[in-house]
Every structure is written in C-alpha cells, then in structure tokens.
Amino acid sequence: MGGSLRALGRALHFPLTGPARGIRKATHAQGAGESGLGKLIELHGVNGAGDMMITVALASTVFFSVPTDEARGRVALYLGITMAPFTLLAPVIGPLLDRLPHGRRAAMAGAMLARALLALVLSSAVVSGDLQLYPAALGVLVASKAYGVVRSAVVPRLLPPRFSLVKANSRVTLGGLLATGIAAPIGAGLQAIGPRWPLYGAFVIFIAGTFLSFSLPHKVDSAKGEDTALLAADEQHLHGPHRKPVKRPGLRTVGIAVTHALGANAALRCLSGFLIFFLAFLLREHPMAGQSAAVSLGTVAVAAGAGNALGTAVGAWLRSRAPEIIIVTVVGFVLAVAITAALFFGSILVAFLAAVAGFAQALAKLSLDALIQRDVPELVRTSAFARSETLLQMSWVLGGAIGIVLPLKGSLGLAVGAVIVAIGWVTTVKGLIGSARRGGHARPRVD
C-alpha cells in the first residue's frame, strides 16, 4: 500500500516536477549552474512572465475600454509625468551602480517587489477605473527598465569558463522570451476569469522573483577588479563634466567601435519604442483588413516576438564574427524595410517590419555585447554594460513619446520610423566599417 501511494504521489507531482527539472537542466548546462548564470536565466524568465501578466491585464481592460483619442491623451500625460523623471535620472544610474556595486541583488529584488506591489494597486484600479491606474502602470514600466539596467551589469560577473558574453546574453534573452510565450496564454486564461486575476498572478510571480534575486551568487555584489567606464571613444570625444582632463587616475573610454555600435543600437531601440506605441493606437483605430483590433495587435506582437527570438538564436550562432558588419547590415536592412512599408503601407508589411525590427534589435544588441567584450577592458566592462543599457532605455522612452504624439497615419508614422533608423545608420556606418577594416585591434586608452 505504501509503495502504491508513493507511486501515485510521484505521478501527481510529475506534471510540475518534470518540467521544472527539465528547465533547471537546460538553464544550468555547460557550467551555467556552477557560475550562477543559470539562476540569472531563471530570474529573467520570472521577470518576463510577470511583465507579460501585467501587459495582458492592461491590454484587455484598459487599452480597449476608452476611445482612442482619450487613451492617447492619458498615456501621453502619464508617460510625461512618470517617464520624464526616469529620463532625467537615467544618466546617473550607471554612475550610481559604479559607486554602489554592492547593492545589485537588492536593486533587482527591489524592482521585483515594486512591481509586485504595483500589481496589487492595478488589480483594484482596473475595476474601479481610478486615475492611479496610469501612474501605477507606468511605474511598472520604470521598474522593469531599471531591472534591465542592473541585469546588464550582472551578466559579466556570472560567465562560466570558456563562455562568451554574447552566448551568455543570448541564453538570458531566450529564457525571457520562452517564459513570456508561456505566460501569455496563461494570462489570457486568467483574464477570462476576471480582470484582476492576471495581476494577482503577476503579484505571485514578482514576489517569487524578489526572493530569487537574493539566490544569485554573492560575487554579483562584488566590485573587485572593477572601475568606472566613460562612454566615449577617446579623450577628444568626452563631453559634459569630463570635457576638461580628469584629475583623478583611472580615466577609461570604451573605444570608437563600441560608441558607434551603441549609437546604432540606440536607433533600433528608439524604433522599438516608437512602433510599440504608434502601432498600438494605429491598429486599434484602423485594424488590419478583416481582423479585429485585438487580433491585429496580437499578429504584430507575435511577429515581433518571433523576430526577436530568431535574432537571438542567430546571434548566438554567429557569436563574435564581424560584429561591426553585422550591425551595419541589420540596421540597413531595417531601414530598407521601413521605407518600403511607408511607401506601400499594408498589413503584411507592417507585420514584416515588426518582425525585422525585432530580429535586428536582438542581433545588433548581441553584436554590441561582443564589441564590449572585445574592446573594453575587463576592469570597466561591468560599468560599460550598465551605462550602455541606460542609454538604450532612454532611447526607448524617446521613441515611445514620439509614437504617442504622432498623428495616426500609417505611411507618415512608418516614414518617421524610417527617419529614426536612418539617423542612427548614417551617423554610425562609417565608424563601424572603419573599425572592421582595422580588425578591431584599436584599443581604448587605459591609464
């Protein structure tokens, strides 16, 4: 009898323990378990799943519940109220991490806990329609972006032996994408029960993420062997307070290839924010032919997610092969598709542009990672990651703001998107190609 009960218990637990063991085996493979990278992959999956739950709840209960013009006005107002402080503070996030490196696990846990509490606030606001809904929703966005900045600073500390930075970042990104894909239908099912349930699910997920953050190795909080990076190619390109020679020793610059690659990535991240907000309102007002607004948005979202996943997979396969050429190529491809979509606006081209933008953003980011690993001294690599990710988050905010205020005219909007990409491509292509011709041997100055 006892043996039968144990067998029955194992059978009942297997649907939960079986997938969990499979996930743990995959995330901890090739030394990722010993280095702590596996736990970061799992944490990033939790982050993606929680954000998706909140996205499902807001898209289902808020976005479609008011007229388009009213929704645009409210989102624009609260984007300004909530994201303007983030944009102003973003330039100090990198330096703050440099000065307080021992708080990275606490910072990630704080971002998780903040979203857990805000999910509870949203669970009440989605039913009552209180004004607190919008600042709470955008507060979630700020916490999510802050988590992204800290995560970028953490990855270099958790590399397994013989593991490239590109491969590590691709694993982390793929883990988040898979978790997001799993959470989306679960969130939709909870939404069918009631508008609050996806937010309750987000609360549970983010509470788990809060505790999981502290399970990362202690070396995440260690500043041993680190110094401060400055996002400039050399002394001649320093701006602001560093325009004059810095008196203290330890001045670091990240190199011309990294700065140009960062500019190209900023253009793609700006395009991403622009497309998210612009297409969200455009497709709500003018859905694709024969489809509802929800289906139109879902189609574009799936296309963007598939493109992002494909770009991550291709980037992991290419690793660090000619990263400058990869960036120039993918940005140029996005520019060509954006111009085509603007000239021949249609549902198929819009979905294709979303897929190409997702693909290019993932591949260009992994190529930027490869350049940072190749050209930036290890002493300042963690700081360079934190500061570069901060700049990319600011670019996303800028693109989102442009997308909200722009008139809902498809061809005009995609033309503006093409201009955004063109600026980034034209201003960086010469420097990146020059760096590739030199073979990437030019190193930044290190005192």
C-alpha positions as a Markdown table, in Angstrom:
| # | Residue | x | y | z |
|---|---|---|---|---|
| 1 | Met | 0.0 | 0.0 | 0.0 |
| 2 | Gly | 2.8 | 2.4 | 0.9 |
| 3 | Gly | 4.6 | 1.8 | -2.4 |
| 4 | Ser | 1.4 | 2.3 | -4.3 |
| 5 | Leu | 0.8 | 5.7 | -2.5 |
| 6 | Arg | 4.3 | 6.8 | -3.3 |
| 7 | Ala | 3.9 | 5.9 | -6.9 |
| 8 | Leu | 0.6 | 7.8 | -7.0 |
| 9 | Gly | 2.3 | 10.8 | -5.4 |
| 10 | Arg | 5.1 | 10.8 | -7.9 |
| 11 | Ala | 2.6 | 10.5 | -10.8 |
| 12 | Leu | 0.7 | 13.5 | -9.4 |
| 13 | His | 3.8 | 15.6 | -8.9 |
| 14 | Phe | 5.4 | 14.8 | -12.2 |
| 15 | Pro | 3.4 | 17.4 | -14.3 |
| 16 | Leu | 5.1 | 20.0 | -12.1 |
| 17 | Thr | 8.4 | 18.5 | -11.2 |
| 18 | Gly | 9.1 | 17.1 | -14.6 |
| 19 | Pro | 9.1 | 20.4 | -16.5 |
| 20 | Ala | 10.9 | 22.1 | -13.6 |
| 21 | Arg | 13.7 | 19.6 | -13.7 |
| 22 | Gly | 13.9 | 20.0 | -17.5 |
| 23 | Ile | 14.1 | 23.8 | -17.2 |
| 24 | Arg | 16.8 | 23.5 | -14.5 |
| 25 | Lys | 18.8 | 21.1 | -16.6 |
| 26 | Ala | 18.7 | 23.5 | -19.6 |
| 27 | Thr | 19.5 | 26.7 | -17.7 |
| 28 | His | 22.3 | 25.1 | -15.7 |
| 29 | Ala | 24.1 | 23.4 | -18.7 |
| 30 | Gln | 27.7 | 24.0 | -19.7 |
| 31 | Gly | 28.8 | 25.3 | -16.4 |
| 32 | Ala | 26.0 | 27.9 | -16.1 |
| 33 | Gly | 24.8 | 26.2 | -12.9 |
| 34 | Glu | 28.2 | 26.5 | -11.1 |
| 35 | Ser | 28.8 | 30.1 | -12.2 |
| 36 | Gly | 25.3 | 31.3 | -11.2 |
| 37 | Leu | 24.3 | 32.2 | -14.7 |
| 38 | Gly | 21.6 | 29.6 | -14.6 |
| 39 | Lys | 19.9 | 31.4 | -11.7 |
| 40 | Leu | 20.0 | 34.6 | -13.6 |
| 41 | Ile | 18.4 | 33.0 | -16.6 |
| 42 | Glu | 15.6 | 31.7 | -14.3 |
| 43 | Leu | 15.2 | 35.1 | -12.7 |
| 44 | His | 15.0 | 36.8 | -16.1 |
| 45 | Gly | 12.3 | 34.3 | -17.1 |
| 46 | Val | 10.3 | 35.2 | -13.9 |
| 47 | Asn | 10.8 | 38.9 | -14.9 |
| 48 | Gly | 9.4 | 38.3 | -18.4 |
| 49 | Ala | 6.5 | 36.2 | -17.2 |
| 50 | Gly | 5.4 | 38.8 | -14.6 |
| 51 | Asp | 5.6 | 41.7 | -17.1 |
| 52 | Met | 3.5 | 39.7 | -19.6 |
| 53 | Met | 0.8 | 39.1 | -17.0 |
| 54 | Ile | 0.5 | 42.8 | -16.4 |
| 55 | Thr | 0.6 | 43.5 | -20.1 |
| 56 | Val | -2.3 | 41.1 | -20.7 |
| 57 | Ala | -4.4 | 42.7 | -17.9 |
| 58 | Leu | -3.8 | 46.3 | -19.1 |
| 59 | Ala | -4.3 | 45.5 | -22.8 |
| 60 | Ser | -7.6 | 43.7 | -22.1 |
| 61 | Thr | -9.2 | 46.0 | -19.5 |
| 62 | Val | -7.7 | 49.5 | -20.1 |
| 63 | Phe | -6.5 | 49.9 | -23.6 |
| 64 | Phe | -9.8 | 49.0 | -25.3 |
| 65 | Ser | -12.0 | 50.5 | -22.6 |
| 66 | Val | -11.8 | 54.1 | -23.7 |
| 67 | Pro | -11.9 | 56.0 | -27.0 |
| 68 | Thr | -8.6 | 56.1 | -28.9 |
| 69 | Asp | -8.1 | 59.9 | -28.5 |
| 70 | Glu | -8.8 | 59.7 | -24.8 |
| 71 | Ala | -6.4 | 56.8 | -24.4 |
| 72 | Arg | -3.7 | 58.6 | -26.3 |
| 73 | Gly | -4.1 | 61.7 | -24.2 |
| 74 | Arg | -3.9 | 59.8 | -20.9 |
| 75 | Val | -1.0 | 57.7 | -21.9 |
| 76 | Ala | 0.9 | 60.7 | -23.2 |
| 77 | Leu | 0.2 | 62.7 | -20.0 |
| 78 | Tyr | 1.3 | 59.9 | -17.7 |
| 79 | Leu | 4.2 | 59.0 | -19.9 |
| 80 | Gly | 5.4 | 62.6 | -19.3 |
| 81 | Ile | 4.6 | 62.5 | -15.6 |
| 82 | Thr | 6.2 | 59.2 | -14.9 |
| 83 | Met | 8.9 | 58.7 | -17.5 |
| 84 | Ala | 10.3 | 62.2 | -17.6 |
| 85 | Pro | 11.9 | 61.7 | -14.1 |
| 86 | Phe | 13.3 | 58.4 | -15.3 |
| 87 | Thr | 14.8 | 60.0 | -18.4 |
| 88 | Leu | 16.3 | 62.7 | -16.2 |
| 89 | Leu | 17.7 | 60.3 | -13.7 |
| 90 | Ala | 18.8 | 57.6 | -16.2 |
| 91 | Pro | 22.2 | 59.2 | -16.9 |
| 92 | Val | 23.1 | 58.8 | -13.2 |
| 93 | Ile | 22.0 | 55.1 | -12.9 |
| 94 | Gly | 25.3 | 53.9 | -14.4 |
| 95 | Pro | 27.5 | 56.0 | -12.1 |
| 96 | Leu | 25.3 | 55.1 | -9.2 |
| 97 | Leu | 26.0 | 51.4 | -9.9 |
| 98 | Asp | 29.7 | 52.3 | -10.0 |
| 99 | Arg | 29.5 | 53.8 | -6.6 |
| 100 | Leu | 27.2 | 51.3 | -5.0 |
| 101 | Pro | 28.1 | 48.0 | -6.7 |
| 102 | His | 27.3 | 46.0 | -3.5 |
| 103 | Gly | 23.6 | 46.6 | -4.0 |
| 104 | Arg | 22.9 | 44.8 | -7.3 |
| 105 | Arg | 21.0 | 41.9 | -5.9 |
| 106 | Ala | 19.0 | 44.3 | -3.6 |
| 107 | Ala | 18.3 | 46.5 | -6.6 |
| 108 | Met | 16.9 | 43.6 | -8.7 |
| 109 | Ala | 14.9 | 42.4 | -5.7 |
| 110 | Gly | 13.6 | 46.0 | -5.2 |
| 111 | Ala | 12.5 | 46.2 | -8.9 |
| 112 | Met | 10.6 | 42.9 | -8.4 |
| 113 | Leu | 9.0 | 43.9 | -5.2 |
| 114 | Ala | 7.9 | 47.3 | -6.5 |
| 115 | Arg | 6.1 | 45.6 | -9.4 |
| 116 | Ala | 4.5 | 43.1 | -7.1 |
| 117 | Leu | 3.0 | 45.9 | -5.0 |
| 118 | Leu | 2.1 | 47.9 | -8.1 |
| 119 | Ala | 0.3 | 44.8 | -9.5 |
| 120 | Leu | -2.0 | 44.9 | -6.4 |
| 121 | Val | -2.6 | 48.6 | -6.9 |
| 122 | Leu | -3.5 | 47.9 | -10.5 |
| 123 | Ser | -5.8 | 45.0 | -9.6 |
| 124 | Ser | -8.0 | 47.5 | -7.8 |
| 125 | Ala | -7.7 | 50.2 | -10.3 |
| 126 | Val | -8.7 | 48.1 | -13.4 |
| 127 | Val | -12.1 | 47.5 | -11.8 |
| 128 | Ser | -12.7 | 51.0 | -10.3 |
| 129 | Gly | -11.1 | 52.9 | -13.2 |
| 130 | Asp | -9.3 | 55.2 | -10.7 |
| 131 | Leu | -6.6 | 57.6 | -12.0 |
| 132 | Gln | -4.0 | 55.8 | -10.0 |
| 133 | Leu | -4.1 | 53.1 | -12.7 |
| 134 | Tyr | -1.9 | 55.1 | -15.2 |
| 135 | Pro | 0.9 | 56.1 | -12.9 |
| 136 | Ala | 1.0 | 52.6 | -11.4 |
| 137 | Ala | 1.1 | 51.0 | -14.9 |
| 138 | Leu | 4.0 | 53.3 | -15.9 |
| 139 | Gly | 5.6 | 52.8 | -12.6 |
| 140 | Val | 5.7 | 49.1 | -13.5 |
| 141 | Leu | 7.4 | 50.1 | -16.8 |
| 142 | Val | 10.0 | 52.2 | -14.9 |
| 143 | Ala | 10.8 | 49.3 | -12.5 |
| 144 | Ser | 11.1 | 46.9 | -15.5 |
| 145 | Lys | 13.6 | 49.2 | -17.2 |
| 146 | Ala | 15.6 | 49.6 | -14.0 |
| 147 | Tyr | 15.8 | 45.9 | -13.7 |
| 148 | Gly | 17.1 | 45.7 | -17.3 |
| 149 | Val | 19.9 | 48.1 | -16.5 |
| 150 | Val | 21.0 | 46.1 | -13.4 |
| 151 | Arg | 20.8 | 42.8 | -15.2 |
| 152 | Ser | 23.2 | 44.0 | -17.9 |
| 153 | Ala | 25.7 | 44.9 | -15.2 |
| 154 | Val | 25.3 | 41.5 | -13.6 |
| 155 | Val | 25.8 | 39.2 | -16.6 |
| 156 | Pro | 29.6 | 39.8 | -17.0 |
| 157 | Arg | 30.1 | 38.7 | -13.4 |
| 158 | Leu | 28.5 | 35.3 | -14.0 |
| 159 | Leu | 30.2 | 34.0 | -17.1 |
| 160 | Pro | 31.1 | 30.3 | -16.9 |
| 161 | Pro | 34.6 | 29.2 | -18.1 |
| 162 | Arg | 35.1 | 29.5 | -21.9 |
| 163 | Phe | 31.7 | 31.2 | -22.2 |
| 164 | Ser | 31.4 | 34.3 | -24.4 |
| 165 | Leu | 29.4 | 37.3 | -23.3 |
| 166 | Val | 27.3 | 37.0 | -26.5 |
| 167 | Lys | 26.4 | 33.4 | -25.7 |
| 168 | Ala | 25.5 | 34.3 | -22.1 |
| 169 | Asn | 23.3 | 37.2 | -23.1 |
| 170 | Ser | 21.6 | 35.1 | -25.8 |
| 171 | Arg | 20.8 | 32.5 | -23.2 |
| 172 | Val | 19.4 | 35.0 | -20.8 |
| 173 | Thr | 17.3 | 36.6 | -23.5 |
| 174 | Leu | 16.0 | 33.3 | -24.9 |
| 175 | Gly | 15.0 | 32.3 | -21.3 |
| 176 | Gly | 12.9 | 35.5 | -21.0 |
| 177 | Leu | 11.3 | 35.1 | -24.4 |
| 178 | Leu | 10.3 | 31.5 | -23.6 |
| 179 | Ala | 8.8 | 32.5 | -20.3 |
| 180 | Thr | 6.9 | 35.3 | -21.9 |
| 181 | Gly | 5.5 | 33.0 | -24.5 |
| 182 | Ile | 4.3 | 30.6 | -21.8 |
| 183 | Ala | 2.9 | 33.3 | -19.6 |
| 184 | Ala | 0.8 | 34.9 | -22.4 |
| 185 | Pro | -1.8 | 32.2 | -22.8 |
| 186 | Ile | -1.9 | 31.6 | -19.0 |
| 187 | Gly | -2.6 | 35.3 | -18.6 |
| 188 | Ala | -5.3 | 35.2 | -21.2 |
| 189 | Gly | -6.9 | 32.3 | -19.3 |
| 190 | Leu | -6.8 | 34.2 | -16.0 |
| 191 | Gln | -8.3 | 37.3 | -17.8 |
| 192 | Ala | -11.2 | 35.2 | -18.8 |
| 193 | Ile | -11.9 | 34.5 | -15.1 |
| 194 | Gly | -11.7 | 38.2 | -14.2 |
| 195 | Pro | -9.7 | 41.3 | -14.9 |
| 196 | Arg | -7.9 | 41.2 | -11.6 |
| 197 | Trp | -6.6 | 37.6 | -11.9 |
| 198 | Pro | -3.7 | 38.2 | -14.2 |
| 199 | Leu | -2.5 | 40.9 | -11.8 |
| 200 | Tyr | -2.8 | 38.5 | -8.9 |
| 201 | Gly | -0.7 | 36.1 | -11.0 |
| 202 | Ala | 1.9 | 38.9 | -11.6 |
| 203 | Phe | 2.0 | 39.6 | -7.8 |
| 204 | Val | 2.8 | 36.0 | -7.0 |
| 205 | Ile | 5.5 | 35.8 | -9.8 |
| 206 | Phe | 7.2 | 39.0 | -8.8 |
| 207 | Ile | 7.2 | 38.0 | -5.1 |
| 208 | Ala | 9.0 | 34.8 | -6.2 |
| 209 | Gly | 11.4 | 36.9 | -8.2 |
| 210 | Thr | 12.1 | 39.1 | -5.1 |
| 211 | Phe | 13.4 | 36.0 | -3.2 |
| 212 | Leu | 15.1 | 34.5 | -6.3 |
| 213 | Ser | 17.1 | 37.7 | -6.7 |
| 214 | Phe | 18.9 | 37.0 | -3.4 |
| 215 | Ser | 19.7 | 33.5 | -4.5 |
| 216 | Leu | 22.2 | 34.9 | -7.0 |
| 217 | Pro | 25.9 | 34.4 | -6.0 |
| 218 | His | 27.5 | 36.9 | -3.7 |
| 219 | Lys | 30.0 | 37.8 | -6.4 |
| 220 | Val | 27.2 | 39.7 | -8.1 |
| 221 | Asp | 27.6 | 42.4 | -5.4 |
| 222 | Ser | 31.4 | 42.3 | -5.5 |
| 223 | Ala | 33.3 | 45.3 | -7.0 |
| 224 | Lys | 36.6 | 43.5 | -7.0 |
| 225 | Gly | 38.6 | 44.3 | -10.1 |
| 226 | Glu | 36.1 | 46.9 | -11.4 |
| 227 | Asp | 36.5 | 50.6 | -12.3 |
| 228 | Thr | 34.4 | 53.3 | -14.0 |
| 229 | Ala | 33.8 | 53.4 | -17.8 |
| 230 | Leu | 33.1 | 56.5 | -19.7 |
| 231 | Leu | 31.0 | 56.2 | -22.9 |
| 232 | Ala | 33.4 | 58.0 | -25.3 |
| 233 | Ala | 35.8 | 56.8 | -27.9 |
| 234 | Asp | 38.8 | 58.8 | -26.5 |
| 235 | Glu | 39.6 | 62.0 | -24.6 |
| 236 | Gln | 38.7 | 64.2 | -27.6 |
| 237 | His | 35.1 | 62.9 | -27.6 |
| 238 | Leu | 34.4 | 63.3 | -23.9 |
| 239 | His | 31.5 | 65.7 | -23.1 |
| 240 | Gly | 29.9 | 67.4 | -20.1 |
| 241 | Pro | 31.8 | 67.4 | -16.8 |
| 242 | His | 34.6 | 65.3 | -18.4 |
| 243 | Arg | 35.4 | 67.9 | -21.2 |
| 244 | Lys | 38.4 | 69.0 | -19.2 |
| 245 | Pro | 41.1 | 66.5 | -18.3 |
| 246 | Val | 40.0 | 64.4 | -15.3 |
| 247 | Lys | 42.4 | 64.8 | -12.4 |
| 248 | Arg | 41.8 | 61.5 | -10.7 |
| 249 | Pro | 43.6 | 58.5 | -12.2 |
| 250 | Gly | 41.6 | 55.7 | -13.8 |
| 251 | Leu | 40.0 | 57.5 | -16.8 |
| 252 | Arg | 38.5 | 54.9 | -19.1 |
| 253 | Thr | 36.9 | 55.2 | -22.6 |
| 254 | Val | 35.1 | 52.4 | -24.3 |
| 255 | Gly | 36.5 | 52.8 | -27.8 |
| 256 | Ile | 35.2 | 54.1 | -31.2 |
| 257 | Ala | 33.6 | 50.8 | -32.3 |
| 258 | Val | 31.6 | 50.5 | -29.1 |
| 259 | Thr | 30.4 | 54.1 | -29.2 |
| 260 | His | 29.2 | 53.7 | -32.8 |
| 261 | Ala | 27.6 | 50.4 | -32.2 |
| 262 | Leu | 25.8 | 51.9 | -29.2 |
| 263 | Gly | 24.5 | 54.7 | -31.4 |
| 264 | Ala | 23.1 | 52.2 | -33.9 |
| 265 | Asn | 21.5 | 50.1 | -31.1 |
| 266 | Ala | 20.0 | 53.3 | -29.7 |
| 267 | Ala | 18.4 | 54.0 | -33.1 |
| 268 | Leu | 16.9 | 50.5 | -33.1 |
| 269 | Arg | 15.7 | 50.7 | -29.5 |
| 270 | Cys | 14.1 | 54.1 | -30.3 |
| 271 | Leu | 12.3 | 52.5 | -33.3 |
| 272 | Ser | 11.1 | 49.7 | -31.0 |
| 273 | Gly | 9.5 | 52.1 | -28.5 |
| 274 | Phe | 8.1 | 54.1 | -31.4 |
| 275 | Leu | 6.5 | 51.1 | -33.1 |
| 276 | Ile | 5.0 | 49.7 | -29.8 |
| 277 | Phe | 3.1 | 52.9 | -29.0 |
| 278 | Phe | 2.3 | 54.1 | -32.6 |
| 279 | Leu | 1.1 | 50.7 | -33.9 |
| 280 | Ala | -0.9 | 50.1 | -30.7 |
| 281 | Phe | -3.0 | 53.1 | -31.3 |
| 282 | Leu | -3.0 | 52.9 | -35.1 |
| 283 | Leu | -4.2 | 49.3 | -35.2 |
| 284 | Arg | -6.8 | 49.9 | -32.6 |
| 285 | Glu | -8.3 | 52.7 | -34.7 |
| 286 | His | -7.6 | 51.1 | -38.1 |
| 287 | Pro | -7.3 | 47.3 | -37.7 |
| 288 | Met | -5.9 | 45.1 | -40.4 |
| 289 | Ala | -8.3 | 44.1 | -43.1 |
| 290 | Gly | -10.9 | 41.6 | -41.9 |
| 291 | Gln | -9.5 | 41.5 | -38.4 |
| 292 | Ser | -10.4 | 43.0 | -35.0 |
| 293 | Ala | -8.1 | 45.4 | -33.3 |
| 294 | Ala | -7.1 | 42.8 | -30.7 |
| 295 | Val | -6.2 | 40.3 | -33.4 |
| 296 | Ser | -4.3 | 42.9 | -35.4 |
| 297 | Leu | -2.2 | 43.9 | -32.4 |
| 298 | Gly | -1.7 | 40.2 | -31.5 |
| 299 | Thr | -0.4 | 39.5 | -35.0 |
| 300 | Val | 2.1 | 42.3 | -34.9 |
| 301 | Ala | 3.2 | 41.3 | -31.4 |
| 302 | Val | 3.7 | 37.7 | -32.4 |
| 303 | Ala | 5.7 | 38.8 | -35.4 |
| 304 | Ala | 7.9 | 41.0 | -33.3 |
| 305 | Gly | 8.5 | 38.3 | -30.7 |
| 306 | Ala | 9.3 | 35.7 | -33.4 |
| 307 | Gly | 11.8 | 38.1 | -35.0 |
| 308 | Asn | 13.4 | 38.8 | -31.6 |
| 309 | Ala | 13.8 | 35.1 | -30.8 |
| 310 | Leu | 15.2 | 34.4 | -34.3 |
| 311 | Gly | 17.7 | 37.2 | -33.9 |
| 312 | Thr | 18.8 | 35.9 | -30.5 |
| 313 | Ala | 19.3 | 32.4 | -31.9 |
| 314 | Val | 21.3 | 33.7 | -35.0 |
| 315 | Gly | 23.4 | 36.0 | -32.7 |
| 316 | Ala | 24.3 | 33.1 | -30.5 |
| 317 | Trp | 25.3 | 31.1 | -33.6 |
| 318 | Leu | 27.4 | 33.9 | -35.2 |
| 319 | Arg | 28.9 | 34.8 | -31.8 |
| 320 | Ser | 31.5 | 37.5 | -32.3 |
| 321 | Arg | 32.1 | 37.2 | -36.0 |
| 322 | Ala | 32.5 | 40.7 | -37.5 |
| 323 | Pro | 30.1 | 42.4 | -35.1 |
| 324 | Glu | 30.5 | 45.8 | -36.8 |
| 325 | Ile | 29.5 | 44.4 | -40.2 |
| 326 | Ile | 26.5 | 42.6 | -38.6 |
| 327 | Ile | 25.3 | 45.8 | -37.0 |
| 328 | Val | 25.7 | 47.9 | -40.2 |
| 329 | Thr | 23.9 | 45.2 | -42.2 |
| 330 | Val | 20.9 | 44.6 | -40.0 |
| 331 | Val | 20.3 | 48.4 | -39.4 |
| 332 | Gly | 20.5 | 48.9 | -43.2 |
| 333 | Phe | 18.0 | 46.1 | -43.7 |
| 334 | Val | 15.6 | 47.6 | -41.2 |
| 335 | Leu | 15.9 | 51.0 | -42.9 |
| 336 | Ala | 15.1 | 49.4 | -46.3 |
| 337 | Val | 12.0 | 47.6 | -44.9 |
| 338 | Ala | 10.8 | 50.7 | -43.1 |
| 339 | Ile | 11.0 | 52.8 | -46.2 |
| 340 | Thr | 9.2 | 50.1 | -48.2 |
| 341 | Ala | 6.4 | 49.8 | -45.5 |
| 342 | Ala | 6.0 | 53.6 | -45.6 |
| 343 | Leu | 5.7 | 53.7 | -49.3 |
| 344 | Phe | 3.4 | 50.6 | -49.7 |
| 345 | Phe | 1.6 | 50.7 | -46.4 |
| 346 | Gly | -0.3 | 47.5 | -45.7 |
| 347 | Ser | -1.0 | 44.8 | -43.0 |
| 348 | Ile | 1.6 | 42.3 | -44.3 |
| 349 | Leu | 4.4 | 44.9 | -44.5 |
| 350 | Val | 3.5 | 46.2 | -41.0 |
| 351 | Ala | 3.8 | 42.7 | -39.5 |
| 352 | Phe | 7.0 | 42.1 | -41.6 |
| 353 | Leu | 8.5 | 45.4 | -40.3 |
| 354 | Ala | 7.8 | 44.4 | -36.7 |
| 355 | Ala | 9.5 | 41.0 | -37.3 |
| 356 | Val | 12.5 | 42.6 | -38.9 |
| 357 | Ala | 12.8 | 45.2 | -36.2 |
| 358 | Gly | 12.7 | 42.5 | -33.5 |
| 359 | Phe | 15.3 | 40.4 | -35.4 |
| 360 | Ala | 17.6 | 43.4 | -35.9 |
| 361 | Gln | 17.3 | 44.7 | -32.3 |
| 362 | Ala | 18.3 | 41.3 | -30.9 |
| 363 | Leu | 21.1 | 40.6 | -33.3 |
| 364 | Ala | 22.5 | 44.2 | -33.0 |
| 365 | Lys | 22.4 | 44.0 | -29.2 |
| 366 | Leu | 24.3 | 40.8 | -29.1 |
| 367 | Ser | 26.9 | 42.3 | -31.6 |
| 368 | Leu | 27.2 | 45.2 | -29.2 |
| 369 | Asp | 27.9 | 42.8 | -26.4 |
| 370 | Ala | 30.6 | 41.2 | -28.5 |
| 371 | Leu | 32.3 | 44.5 | -29.1 |
| 372 | Ile | 32.2 | 45.4 | -25.4 |
| 373 | Gln | 33.7 | 42.1 | -24.6 |
| 374 | Arg | 36.4 | 42.5 | -27.3 |
| 375 | Asp | 37.3 | 46.2 | -26.9 |
| 376 | Val | 36.5 | 47.2 | -23.3 |
| 377 | Pro | 39.0 | 46.2 | -20.6 |
| 378 | Glu | 37.6 | 43.8 | -18.1 |
| 379 | Leu | 38.3 | 46.4 | -15.4 |
| 380 | Val | 35.5 | 48.6 | -16.6 |
| 381 | Arg | 33.3 | 46.1 | -18.6 |
| 382 | Thr | 30.6 | 45.9 | -16.0 |
| 383 | Ser | 30.3 | 49.6 | -15.7 |
| 384 | Ala | 30.2 | 49.9 | -19.5 |
| 385 | Phe | 27.3 | 47.5 | -19.7 |
| 386 | Ala | 25.3 | 49.4 | -17.0 |
| 387 | Arg | 25.8 | 52.7 | -18.7 |
| 388 | Ser | 25.1 | 51.5 | -22.3 |
| 389 | Glu | 21.9 | 49.8 | -21.2 |
| 390 | Thr | 20.8 | 53.1 | -19.5 |
| 391 | Leu | 21.3 | 54.9 | -22.8 |
| 392 | Leu | 19.3 | 52.3 | -24.7 |
| 393 | Gln | 16.4 | 52.6 | -22.2 |
| 394 | Met | 16.4 | 56.3 | -22.7 |
| 395 | Ser | 16.2 | 55.8 | -26.4 |
| 396 | Trp | 13.2 | 53.5 | -26.0 |
| 397 | Val | 11.4 | 56.2 | -23.9 |
| 398 | Leu | 12.1 | 58.8 | -26.6 |
| 399 | Gly | 10.7 | 56.6 | -29.3 |
| 400 | Gly | 7.6 | 55.8 | -27.3 |
| 401 | Ala | 7.0 | 59.5 | -26.8 |
| 402 | Ile | 7.2 | 60.2 | -30.5 |
| 403 | Gly | 4.8 | 57.4 | -31.2 |
| 404 | Ile | 2.2 | 58.7 | -28.9 |
| 405 | Val | 2.1 | 62.3 | -30.2 |
| 406 | Leu | 2.3 | 61.4 | -33.9 |
| 407 | Pro | -1.0 | 61.6 | -36.0 |
| 408 | Leu | -2.5 | 58.1 | -36.7 |
| 409 | Lys | -1.5 | 58.0 | -40.3 |
| 410 | Gly | 0.2 | 54.7 | -41.3 |
| 411 | Ser | 2.5 | 55.9 | -44.0 |
| 412 | Leu | 3.5 | 59.0 | -42.1 |
| 413 | Gly | 4.3 | 57.1 | -39.0 |
| 414 | Leu | 6.4 | 54.5 | -40.7 |
| 415 | Ala | 8.2 | 57.3 | -42.6 |
| 416 | Val | 9.1 | 58.8 | -39.2 |
| 417 | Gly | 10.3 | 55.4 | -38.1 |
| 418 | Ala | 12.5 | 55.1 | -41.2 |
| 419 | Val | 14.0 | 58.5 | -40.4 |
| 420 | Ile | 14.8 | 57.4 | -36.8 |
| 421 | Val | 16.7 | 54.4 | -38.2 |
| 422 | Ala | 18.4 | 56.4 | -41.0 |
| 423 | Ile | 19.8 | 58.8 | -38.5 |
| 424 | Gly | 21.4 | 56.0 | -36.5 |
| 425 | Trp | 22.6 | 54.2 | -39.6 |
| 426 | Val | 24.2 | 57.2 | -41.4 |
| 427 | Thr | 25.9 | 58.5 | -38.3 |
| 428 | Thr | 27.5 | 55.2 | -37.3 |
| 429 | Val | 28.1 | 53.2 | -40.5 |
| 430 | Lys | 31.4 | 54.9 | -41.4 |
| 431 | Gly | 32.9 | 54.4 | -37.9 |
| 432 | Leu | 31.8 | 50.8 | -37.7 |
| 433 | Ile | 33.1 | 49.9 | -41.2 |
| 434 | Gly | 36.4 | 51.6 | -40.4 |
| 435 | Ser | 36.7 | 49.6 | -37.2 |
| 436 | Ala | 36.0 | 46.4 | -39.0 |
| 437 | Arg | 38.7 | 47.2 | -41.6 |
| 438 | Arg | 41.2 | 47.7 | -38.8 |
| 439 | Gly | 40.2 | 44.3 | -37.5 |
| 440 | Gly | 39.1 | 45.7 | -34.2 |
| 441 | His | 42.7 | 46.0 | -32.9 |
| 442 | Ala | 42.4 | 49.6 | -31.9 |
| 443 | Arg | 42.0 | 49.7 | -28.1 |
| 444 | Pro | 40.7 | 52.4 | -25.9 |
| 445 | Arg | 43.1 | 54.3 | -23.8 |
| 446 | Val | 43.5 | 53.0 | -20.3 |
| 447 | Asp | 45.5 | 55.0 | -17.7 |
